[in-house]
Amino acid sequence: MIKAILALAACLTLVWVLNTKQGNLPPFGKLLSPYRGFWQNGERPEDFPAQQKLEIAGLQQPVTVRYDDRRVPHIFAQNDHDLYLAQGYLTARDRLWQMDFVAHVAAGRLAEIVGPERLETDRFFRRMGLGFGAQKSVAAVLADPVTRVVAQSYSDGINAYINSLTPATYPFEYKLLDYAPEPWEPLKSALILKYMAFDLTGRSDDLRMSNALRKYGPAVMRDLFPDYPTREDPVIPVGTALDFKPLATPPVPPAFVAAEAPYAPNQEPSRDLGSNNFAVSGARSATGFPMLANDPHLQLNLPSIWYQVQMTAPGVNVYGVSIPGAPLAIIGFNEQVAWGVTNTYADVLDWYQVQFRDARKLEYWHAGRWKPVRRVVEHIKVRGQADRLDTVLYTHHGPVVYDHAEKPFLPQTPIGYAARWTAHDAANEFKTFYQLNRARTYADYTTALASYGAPAQNFVFADAGQDIAIWPNGRLPLKWHEQGKYLLDGRDPAQDWQGWIPAAQNPHAKNPSRGFVSSANQSSVRPQDYPYYMNWDYGSSERGRRINQRLGQMPRVTADSLRLLQNDVLGLNAQLMLPRMLALAGPAPATTPEGQALAALRAWNYQYTAEAVGPSLFELWYDNLVKRLWDDDFPLDPKGPAYRYPARDRTNNLILKEDSSRWIDDRRTRARETLPLLARQSLRWAVDSLTRKYGAQSPKWRWASQKSTDILHLLKLPGFGQMDVDCGGGSGIVNATTERNGPSWRMVVALGPQVRAYGVYPGGQSGNPGSPFYSNLLETWRVGQLDELVFLRSAEVPNARVTTAWTLQAK
């Protein structure tokens, strides 16, 4: 009897262990079960029939869905309600876990899925106010009768799919993490857009800049951190005349130098998050009609960031990419217009030093009086542990992200400062994209932009009526010059944001004489051409200058020439700096490793191709030379106040022209360093680094191996991503493919009597690793090709690439 009881207890214990998540380990019994485990997620041909009828709760009229050979759904509905309900349903069918996971990240709810190791992540996103801003924006969306239908119908469609699932049919990641999907609501869609705003505008260098200002003073800062680079081709063409009467800008208040703040230089914001977009006029194109291209550069993940869809209903027939979890097409085209976006780098996040009345932190000083602090208690669920309560303090500026000394989740976050950020404000971006999806003319486009809030984006535009345009657009604060370049005084109302630049006065250009518009995250506009301050620090100018250089040399642009431009790999920084660095380094014996490296660099054509050795050498050499120049003056020391290096343009001018600059000498050494000495030392370091990694100089030093582009699963699951993707490109290159970032969607649109478009992203339509459509587009993307996009004008039109037809009908 004892043996039987022990055996039964052991059996029950084993059953419990195998069906319960143990720390980071999944419940292997459930996961491996042939009836409900991951085996059920393998996609079979019968799972995707060519013809079927699906009953979906909430539909008002039947909807036809035709799938093409890339598994892109083409939705034909008879009203807006059904169109967006179908979009929600079909997007969830392919990407439910992805969109649910991102919504959990933005809401600060990861710990309830994975446990206490993500508690600090949750605290940070709640303290940054993503939920605070999403609540405001979703209220604006639901207050508008048009976008309320869009948001609610989309949510209803997602819920219709969720309600059709069983534990056996949950997406794989739910089984791995052992949790279940929950009902969707419009707030989650708003959270996803706020997460995109965080990704593009949620970090700043204000803390490091203030440390440098305190150390060196304003004269040095004006020299080393100027407001406009010497090499630039701004988004708005130089000399573009104003078509408005500007407002008076706020007066500059007395200078404020923030208290010294520590900074841990890990988890740095990527400088590679950017994008390219451009449009050429009909006069410059081979077809006589405008053409437009866009390739947003974001982190490369599987499932893919974007989801392709065509949506047709009365008044709209649009093709584009959506963000899973948010309705509408974010980038796309219809029969009359095309549009695309890039990040503006406008300064829309500032930090205000808060003076509390006492340790209770119930009041703060502003405008000569004590004002009440609003205290918000965040209730954080933690898997396997008791819930946590976290109190966040709000001033009129925004949340005090960290109100006492602790190690911030992101070290760019100053302690004791309130964040003023446009993502906290109510805006109805759904309305912008709803109107862009239906736009026919330039006037429709500008009307759509008026309701857009965050993140600030360069919206490029072209239409079949022969207009092209670009607007750096969003809610842009009306600032005094250099407001937000450094940390701000939260006590002084003169340092508050003083209103907004009117939407109609955001920078813009329409049909410029050069015949094209473009952006690549460079400066929006030359300061003397625009009355308002937007920022001092933008993406390096090389991509923008190279794009404009190439476009200026194309008399008869074709869709394929724009594709080739998207894949351009010439390095303008190497073209500018390598001759000078070679001269500084001087000769070296041909038989030495340095001599062989110099010979390879002299023969290099500045192309960042996968096979080239030159990029591997140059990038290591240049980066180490920059570090040797600045590290003694602007150290990245985790134990003390930290700094950032001057921008590339200023550094290059020092290397090119300032041989006797005081910044060249390393004050930490007794010897006096010179540029030739630093050049030789950094060259030796670069050669040694490659030799230790790959052996003596050989084709193994190729750029693709050194760069090593990885496209990871969102959970970084081994085997569910694509490692060491063999491709060229790099930071500051038009083809901006780096280690983890790159073109997340490439699109080229040729407008005309019959619009034609081409596009690809590095992944596939399905978020299911067991589907053949999980990463089927990756090879096309890797080699720089584009698929022609199937644009149907009706549900009945025949197309050789479209053989699937489903009917969605009311349940």
Disulfide bonds with the S-S distance in Angstrom:
none
